[in-house]
Structure formats: structure tokens, C-alpha cells
Amino acid sequence: MEIKLLYGLKNSELVTIENVESGLACECICPACKEQLIARKGKIKAHHFAHYKSEDCLSGLETVLHKLSKELIANSKTFTTPTLY
């Protein structure tokens, strides 16, 4: 199963596919490789970003998860880890 990229960077901020214009009008780049993205928001497949003129990089999803995790920790101002034995 292929996992689609649902976040891109616009003006250095993470944005979701649902909050941008379709196509190149989204003005987004890949959070990992910084290549231009296209917002694919058709009627058949799930909405997602794809790289415009390059192969989809394999680091985009990992980079998004990393950035979202950092935002969650920064916004909550607490971080709990499980007990280590």
C-alpha cells in the first residue's frame, strides 16, 4: 500500500492538502527535498501532493511526521516518556 503525502510546505509552514488550491496554484514544496509539489485534488483518488517534475522522494512522509511531532511537543510544552526498566 502506498502512503500519499498529505502535507507540503508553503511559506515555510506545513499545510494540509485540504487547505491549498489544486494543481501548481498550491505553491508548495516538499518538506524533505524542497522540490516543487502539485496538489492532486481530483474526484476519484484521495487528495494528495506529488512531486511536479521529479520522482517522489522517499523522505517526505518521514520529514512531515518529524515536523508535526516537534510542533506537538512545542505547543503542549510537556513531553512524557514511558518508564524504562
Phi, psi and omega in degrees: 000129179271132178264125183277151177278116184257356180233147173222175176255131175225121183055041178067012178244141174291133177229148178272158179301328182287343184254021178229165176287158177288158175069210181285346179297345178295333180055044182249157174234161179290132179298336183267299188264351177068018176278157181295137177252157172241135180271113180264106185232060181277188183263349185255302183273161176298142179297140180194165173266151173221154176291139186284302184239023178216167177294144175300129179281159183269358185257353185303311182295316180298318179295319178298314179299320178297311180295319178296320178298316179298319178296316179300315180295315181296320183285328182275339179062011174224158179208121182247133176249155177293155178293133179262136179248000000 
